[in-house]
Amino acid sequence: MKITTLAAAFVLFAAGCAVAQDDEDDKAKAAQSADGVEPRVYETDARVTANGGLVRYKVIAGETFIKNEKGEPVASIFSTSYIAEGYPDPRTRPVAFIFNGGPGSASLWLHMGVFGPKRVRLPSDPDDDGAAPYDLISNEHSIIDVADMVFIDPVGTGWSKTLGEAKTDDYWGVKEDAASVREFIRRWLMEHKRWNSPKYLMGESYGTTRSAALLAALEAGWTDIAMNGVVLISTVLNFGLDATDAGNDVGYVGLMPGYAATAWYHHQVDHTQWDGDFERFLDDARRFATDEYMPALLKGQLMPQAERDAVAAKLASFIGISQSYVSRAHLRISLRRFMRELLRDEGLSVGRLDARFTGVEADGVGERPEYDPSAYGIDAAYTAGILDYFSRDLGVEITEPYVTLGGVRRWNWDAEDGGGENSYVNVAPWVERAMRQNKDLRVLAANGYYDLATPFFATELTLAQPGFDRSRLTLTYYESGHMMYIHHPSLEALARDVRAFVRGE
């Protein structure tokens, strides 16, 4: 199976409302020229109470033109920068470059969900967002008190696009995407005179993959832009540890403790066996995954039937699926099947991005869920929120369609030493190498227990490999899913953890 298929299964989450441009749109854009056209930029001043203190700041929302070697504009990247007042010395003020994933997602989720000075308020419980009006509120959890922020929409997302004769395919790939975002960061540092500021990358989902590719692009060669820290939110560095495909048994191991957490949440396992201790339950699930489950998958038919039955029974006790189903699946429960099977008797499926969410299934015998209930449960509020904020608060007068997620049609997964076509991309070595070659680089990996898209145990296994300096590596956990910040206690904890990370605490 090609990695393009894998990406659709494991990283792309259909949370956006926009669709890819059709051929006529492409032709019209190709005929467009940026000659004589200035980037559209909108500036305003504002203030917010964040972390208990009042912060005054400037907002710069607008386009940055990326040029080719001939000096011709070939792409326009839209970004939103927040620069606090009162910090004349750049050495005392960190700057964070923030983006989401997809690939093909704009940065609205982290922007309006956790880090920006305004956020969309959704129900803390896993519930559908319904229809407008939605609540946009001042974000007391914004990290503007400890860092300036630059929210980046890569080419093909938000209002970012190619210009002139440039082709979108030139920007849609692991290394191509990193190259354009790297150039944007270089331009931003130059224009704002911030080369000597502490610098951070903060990405979610594929944004963590982008962070790894950016480390390779930023810190390789003599024009070195060294990072002080990287925040990985819902991490996917080694795609093989997330993929439940035939022949890739390690993917089942990476997911299994996430299945267990989900079964615990929905009361499909016996809590009394662990005296109601969720953490102890998960520790047992981790040990089972590596010490018993993985060897059983590797042995296959070489394992005696009695031993195989014992493993099936124990797996069933952890993940809330009947032993009969587990045995008939040969111990291998794919993600889509788990989402559908766990609550089948109730006519429900569980979410992929956030397994706390459930969706009603019309077909009681279907093998897979109709859709991901944790995706359609939040998308409308974030889309309305970001566009209302841009137009009303920031005065942005752009009327072109805003691509929240879904604008990318083809993605080049060839990452050379990070993996490529017909292989599982693994960019973890780029993070490990950057840590070896930059003694100040620290990494924070934030994990949702109920995230089945980028499962926490797969992240643990990835970051446990040789070469990572564990003394500069921090893993945090939240009782939520992929976008853990929609859960109010997790939002507070994530903001607190990131703030402490930037401060070096």
Secondary structure, 3 states (H helix, E strand, C coil): CCHHHHHHHHCCCCCCCCCCCCHHHHHHHHHCCCCCCCCCEEEEEEEEEECCEEEEEEEEEEEEEEECCCCCEEEEEEEEEEEECCCCCHHHCCEEEEECCCCCECCHHHHHHHHCCEEEECCCCCCCCCCCCCEEEECCCCHHHCCEEEEEECCCCECCEECCCCCHHHCCEHHHHHHHHHHHHHHHHHHCCCCCCCEEEEEEEHHHHHHHHHHHHHHCCCCCCCCCEEEEEEECCEHHHCCCCCCCHHHHHHHHHHHHHHHHHCCCCCHHHHCCCHHHHHHHHHHHHHHHHHHHHHHHHHCCHHHHHHHHHHHHHHHCCCHHHHHHCCCCCCHHHHHHHCCHHHCEEECCCCCCCEEECCCCCCCCCCCCHHHHCCHHHHHHHHHHHHHHHCCCCCCCCCECECCCCCCECCCHHHCCCCCCCECHHHHHHHHHHCCCCEEEEEEECCCCCCCHHHHHHHHCCCCCCHHHEEEEEECCCCCHHHCHHHHHHHHHHHHHHHHCC
